[in-house]
Amino acid sequence: MIEVAHNPEASRYEIRVDGVLAGFADYRTRPGARMVFTHTEISEEFGGRGLGSRLIREALDSARAAGATVTPLCEFVAEYIRRHPEYQDLVEIPGA
């Protein structure tokens, strides 16, 4: 079973496979309901299963539901958004 959960105390989204932490996406919050994604990591033993994409998709859906905008400093998140234009409306460029 694959589960994605928001862990606001750790400022990250986590993905678990059969209860085992497989990866996470770190973020920082900024004024104006902005989430700055800084790092995404999937453990090597869970690589190649599409877990990173699932993690980011659910994190972005959560941000949208919360009315937040997103700044993708993490290259994985930025690339995911480039490949999925339905999320481009969430992107906020700092200083723009």
N, C-alpha and C positions, 0 to 999 in steps of 0.2 A: 504494500500500500504506500502511495506517495502522498505526502501532505506538505502544504506550504502554509506557514503561519507567520504572522507579524509579531515580532518581539520588540515592542516599543522601549522597554527598559534597556535593551542592548542596542537600540537604534539600528535594527536590521530585520530583514525578512529571512526566514530559514526554511530549508527544504529537507524533509526527512523521508527516508526509505525504510519501511518496516520499523519505524521508531528510531532509526539511527540517523544522526545529523549527517547529511550528505553535502551541504553547502549553505551559503548565505550571501546576502547582498546588503552591504553596509550603506547607511545614509546619514546625513546630517540635516537637521531642520533649520530653516531660515525664516525670517519674518515674511508675512504674507502667504502663509501656507505653502511654502516651497520646500521640496525634498531634494537634496543634493546627493545623488548616488555616487559614492566614492570608490567602491571596490566590490567585486563579485568573485566568489571562489567556490568551486566544486571540487571535492576531494578526489584525488586521482583514481581511487577504486570505483568511483561512481561516474567517471568521465565517459563521454560518448553515448549517453542515453537521452540527451535532450533535456536534462534536468535544469541546466542553466537557463535555457529558453523558457521553460515552464515557470521557473522561479521569477524571472523578470516579468513575464506576462502577468502573473498574478500580483506582483508588486505594483506594476503600473495600473492594473485594474483597481487595486486597493487605493492608490493615490487618486485616481479619477473619482472613485466613489466618495472620497473624503474631500473633494474639491481642491486638491493640491495641484501645484505645478511641479515640474521636474527639471532638474539640471543634471544631465548625464556626464559627470566627470569621468566615470568608469567607462573605458572603451567598449566593454562588452555590452553595457546598457545602451551606449550611443549607437553601436552597430545594430543592436536589436531594433531600436527605434527607426534607424535608417531603412531596415528591411521590412518594417511593419508600419507603413504610413498612417495607419489608423491611430497611432499613438503620438504623432507629431504635434497635435494640438495641445499636448500636455507640456511640451518643452518650453522652458523659459530661459532665455540667455541673460546671464547677469549683466546689469548695466544697460540693457536694451530698453 
